[in-house]
Amino acid sequence: MIEHSRYGKRHLRGLDEMSPKEIVRELDRYVIGQHAAKKAVAIALRNRIRRQKLDPEMAQEVAPKNIIMIGPTGVGKTEIARRLARLANSPFLKVEATKFTEVGYVGRDVESMIRDLVEIAVDMVREEKIAEIEEKAEQNTEERLLDMLLETVQNIPGEKGPAQSNKDLYRIEQLREKLRKQLRAGKLGQRMVEVEVREHPMSPVSFQFFEASSPEELQINMRELFSGLMEGRPKKRRMPVDEAAEYIMQEEEQKLLDMEQVARIALERVEQSGIIFLDEIDKIAGRESGHGPDVSREGVQRDILPIVEGTTVNTRYGIVRTDHILFIAAGAFHVSKPTDLIPELQGRFPIRVEMDPLTEDDFVRILKEPKNALLKQYTALLETEGLKLRFTEDAIREISRLACLVNESTENIGARRLHTIMETLLDDYSFEGKQKRPRLVTITADYVRKKVGGIAQNKDLSRYIL
């Protein structure tokens, strides 16, 4: 089902072949519990596939069903959205609603989230295209390096200088093939060659200076403009073959890369499959009746509304329509509640999911079951230095019990409490560094109580340490 590319990314089988149940099963590999939230996002993702199969006229009318996740920090809200985006190979942006401000005030304008999403999409598509042209770029790089090496052939022991007439073409070709074998074998990595470099390379992305729609956009375009004006003349620099290969490879990739096509695909991907995770939305909930010079929470909501509702945003790569971008909002809603949002914004988030609080049993599963489980991470980290950790079942249960205890007695930060417990538990072993010879360490419940139990029981200490 899963393949791995040279760039380390996971490519799952076509999303249109996966049912919502299969999407939930894939999310289960990383996030424990929260079935209702997983079900909601799986349906939202599947509806995108269904929409793509409609005729264009009907597809244009089908709006995404945006979601509000309600729950305290550390219960999996962000992780569900992030894993969903990776599963769909979609551009994904996490942003805090508190970053934004009303029009006319100093701060980020709400359209910047769309511009940031487009940048992420461009990077995604660029990486995909570079993977496609990589083989051709490597061939071109090798040929250019061989040309440079032939110019320095007089410095190779036992070889004569470069040929001066057409009669020696055959000898040159033989020499070239000999150098090719040595280059591929890594024997010429430290040989010095001359490479033509530019001190201030021009960005491969074209810019539209007069189309800036905000001070942020204007700043980006100004920077690109001046980088082009200040571009230095090419000059030759001596460097090892290994370093030259990296520099030439980048040059060849930029020559073969069609950035107009990359930008076009990226814009379409943002419009059709972009996902924006709008965190801390509860912090801007509320309606003020008074007036004053301060930025109002309702004002920020009204600025966010057109983006969620569907509008056009001008970016450096072109215009983006936000009608079909999926918005997943999240917040603890301890002080406020979803109904405190302005009615227009409430209507744009028709699906509301309440996250389940994490129990001691959930903590046990979080420590053991996910593909990136915390115990697996710490075991792998310390194993690189010859220390193999083994956790008994009682120890895992005790870690979970203490995490619940501290969450109840201080602030509830959900599964993030496990990180603080684990750091305190293993700090002595982490401090030891590389072992002289491999050794096995068993973490027992008694050791957990000895290291962390006393701190967890003391409310004053746990506020500062855990």
Buried (B, 14 or more C-beta within 10 A) or exposed (E): EEEEEEEEBEEBEEBEEBEBEBBBEBBBEBBBBBEEBBBBBBBBBBBBBEBEEEEEEEBEEBBBBBBBBBBBBBBBBBBBBBBBBBBBBBBBBBBEBBBBBBEEBEEBBBBBBBBBBBBBBBEBBBEBBBEEBBEEBBEBBBEBBBEBBBEEBEEBEEEEEBBEEEEBEEEBEEBBEEBBEBBEEEEBBEBBBEBEBEEEBEEEBEBBEEBBBBEBBBEBBEEBEEBEEEEEEEEEBEBEBEBBBEBBBBBBBBEBBEBEEBBBBBBEBBBBBBBBBBBBBBBBBBEEEEEEEEBBBBBBBBBBBBBBBBBEBBBBBBEBBBBBBBBBBBBBBEEBEBEBBBEEBBEBBEBEBEBBEBEBEBBBBBBBBBEEBBBBEBBEEBEEEBBEBEBBEEBBBBBBBBBBBBBEBBEBBBBEBBBBBBEBBBEEBBEEEEBEEEEEBEBBBEBBBEBBBEBBBBEEEBEEBB
